[in-house]
Amino acid sequence: MTLEFLKNNTDISATRKIVAWTLGIMLVALVAGYVYYIKTAIYNIAEASQLESDSAELSGRLSELEYKYISLKNGITEARARELGFEPVVYPQYVKKPRPQSLLSLDQRNTTR
């Protein structure tokens, strides 16, 4: 059986070359993929660090604006409003939006004939 196989497959070295080249190409592809994913991971870590510092900076700016808002809000008094030309309302009038009688359009009580 072995002699018959060798007679039919005399070009074993060509098969070995094909297998070696295929394995080599696969190895190069795997190494290239590994390098790419490592590079991407490092880039993402650096980007996350930058985003954290940006977030901290924005948080500090937001705190400053909140402090400024609160100090301006606390600075408004009735005396200050009068200085700016505002006057107290003697008879307040409120605007009311009428409520619908029914929210369903098929309600028979809501129809006019």
MODELLER restraints for C-alpha pairs under 7 A, 6 or more apart:
rsr = mdl.restraints
at = mdl.atoms
rsr.add(forms.Gaussian(group=physical.xy_distance, feature=features.Distance(at['CA:101:A'], at['CA:110:A']), mean=6.68, stdev=0.5))
rsr.add(forms.Gaussian(group=physical.xy_distance, feature=features.Distance(at['CA:102:A'], at['CA:110:A']), mean=6.71, stdev=0.5))
